[in-house]
């Protein structure tokens, strides 16, 4: 199951209703600062977009570390 679906399921289970901007901000605060800064330069509207960008950046960082 992907991260986006897990977050939505947990929010439904605990009956959390939040504005999407609050959710996106919460997720950005959870990321490390370098990824947050890089994601902040991109355009995203949905949490799913943000998660995919963050994962892509993380994967690229890991590739650079091992080369």
N, C-alpha and C positions, 0 to 999 in steps of 0.2 A: 504494500500500500504506500502511496506517495505521501510526502509530508503535508501537502495541502489538504488532502482528504482526512488525514489523521487530525489535523487542527480543527477542521470543520466538525468532525464527529465528536471530539472532546467538547467543543463549544456547545453543541446541541445537547450532549449528555448532561452538562452542568448548567444548562439553560442560560448561557451567556449571550447577550445581544449587545453588540458594540458596533459603532460606526467603523466602516472599512478603513478610514484614516487612522483610527486608534489601533486597529489590528496591525496595519502596515508599520506604524511607528513602534509598536511593541516588538514585532519581528526584527526590525532594523536594530533596535537596541540590544537584541539578543546576539546579533552577528558580531564578529570581531571588527574592529575599527577600519581596517584596510578594506575589507569587503564592503562594509557600509559606505565608505567613501566612494568606492568604484560603482556600486549599485546606484548611489545617489546621482551619478552622472547620466543614468539611463532613464528612459521613460517607462513607467509601469502604471497600471490602473488597478489590476487585481492582485490579490495575494499570490495566486499561482504564478503570475508573471515574475513577481519579486523573488519567489522561491527558486524558480528556474534560473534566473539571472545569478542569484547568489551561489547556487550549486555550480554553475558554469564557471564563475570566477574562481571559486574554491578549487575546482578541478584544474584550471589553468595554473593556479598558484602551485599546486602540488606537482604538476608537470615540470615547472621551472625549477623547483627545488631538486628534482632528481636528474636534471640534465647538466 
